């Protein structure tokens, strides 16, 4: 009673105390696996989706807003004003008039594509195609079929829509509301305009882009892919009461690849002109891109061993190909998207690693070299996004002023900065100031760019700049307060000396209450693949998970072996014929031993884990060294002969060239030497690294009476990506570390 009376007398004090207690409680909240996959955690690191329009306005779509309130906006850089481009409610009302209320989505996502003039938006809803007239906010339905449409794209002028249905290529003429079928031979094994799995994964970086509109919107160049000779992988779908078998065309190392040809079809004529490469032997066609004006098409090819890449220019009407450039490399030639044609019609830009580092060169249109543009003991490099094995460093060209804009590693191999340089190679200047990673997109005129910046301790932010690098405005700021409320800590960078003195890039995350007089267990988080660094000064998606490990008393360490750093082709080529072999192993062992020598590390409690290539790297460390007490290998390749042709043969070639190398690095041959406690994780529907890798490896463990733990995720693919599976997996991994470290 007395307490109640006192509280009634002090309402202001009570409110202050309650608010302070709430803040204190929030500050003491720790990250959890459940929270790691919450909307709040996701929103803390998301910035708006952006697209440039031809008039240099910037389209914005902010997914941090409530779904029902997400309208598509447009920003005018000259006035810094944001206005609504597509009103969510009005557009949904129009769609409802076409589909009916019950079939209309509760909210519209960002359009699959917006026309360059900003007047048309393209949507694919439940497998059918819809276009939105943006000025009128009026939807029209283009297709209504049982079969789904895929690979849907607007023509450059917005008057046509191309798509693939049942492996055939179609065009919808919006002006006459009529569909044209451009190919008719599509089947389960023959694809037109859509990619086979190995091309989707390894050549185009998980982007199904199997056709290309001509600049005049009147023709399409497309891939015709014959997979009839490609081996078939099987998966058992256990979800039906009577299981069914799912099949996939997947060429394993040494086996037959899909046969790809390039055709050019005029939309009005429907007859295909085939690109004639008959006088040039090749295995892969890795790129096709129209030249300005659309009279010619560029085509890039590679040989089976990937030591040669050739560039051709192809006549649109005859299909005759003219050879322009040949690139060679003793290891393998990397694919890139740094082929850019200048508006003068006389020159193009090309990327090459011929001097051991990835640099930019200028050529005349007949393939004659003009000059090397960038040079030095560093590489041009993609700013961020996409996959590590497909690079694009050029982000803009201002021909009138003679500037080329690119991202690269000149300042630091763990950062990605924006630079500009004259086309003759003079006047190189770094434009980005903040340490970290700058993912840059220029406006069509080259007058402005947006910078999606982050660092290891700074969530992504979005800023608008002029071409000289000055900030015009901040579009979206980091939402770090949500992370701060959970006490999120950030790693610090350092380097570890390898046995020959090479400085291995590394980072470490310590518990909040770290005491240097104590000894802590260590968990190495690794990947290890060629030129796929994990130690990068950018926002890292595993930061919450690594904080959970740290709050449980572990030091979390990332380290890149020298071939993984992305510093140079020279380092990358060290793994030719012996990928995941001695080069990577020695650097990993050196890193582990150096960490064990630190006074705050418990040398008897060192673990290692990784996913995909990181899973392979984990098994390498646990079977060919005794440095690790425990490890978790997720989705690991255990023998490169189980993997696909394009990636598996790049470094390892085929058994005909390198049988001894395959035997030497096969983890199946080292399974009997497993040291420490091992948990193996895999999805049964992993169409990238097949579960065959697991069955073969654990069979060798069984033969050697080596114990292991196994976590299998039914009908999950390589990413084991659905939230229930993710929560279960990370809970299982945390339990494993607690039991074994």
Secondary structure, DSSP 8 states (H G I E B T S, - for coil): -HHHHHHHHTHHHHHHHHHHHHHHHHHT----HHHHTSHHHHHTT---EEEE-TTSEEEEE-TTS-GGG--EEEEETTTTEEEEEE-HHHHHHHHHHHH-GGGS-SS----SEE-TTSSEEEEEETTEEEEEETTTTEEEE----SS-EEEEEE-TTSSEEEEEETTEEEEEETTTTEEEE------SSEEESS--HHIIIIISSS----EEE-TTSSEEEEEEEE-TTS-EEEEEE-SSSS-EEEEEE--BTTS---EEEEEEEETTT--EEE-B-TTS--SEEEEEEE-TTSSEEEEEEE-TTS-EEEEEEEETTT-BEEEEEEEE-SS----B---EE-TTSSEEEEEE-TTSS-EEEEEETTS-EEEE-S-SSS-B---SSS-TTSB--EEEEETTTTEEEEEESSS-TT-BEEEEEETTS---EE---SSSEEEEEE-TTSSEEEEEEEETTEEEEEEEEETTS-EEEEEE---HHHHHTTT----EEEEEE-TTS-EEEEEEE--TT--TTS-EEEEEEE---TT--S--SS--TTHHHHHHHHHTTEEEEEE--GGGS-S-HHHHGGGTT-TTSHHHHHHHHHHHHHHHTSTTEEEEEEEEEEETHHHHHHHHHHHS-S--SEEEEES--S-GGGSBHHHHHHHH--HHHHHHHHHHH-GGGTGGG--SEEEEEEETT-SSS-THHHHHHHHHHHHTT---EEEEETT--TT--SHHHHHHHHHHHHHHHHHH-
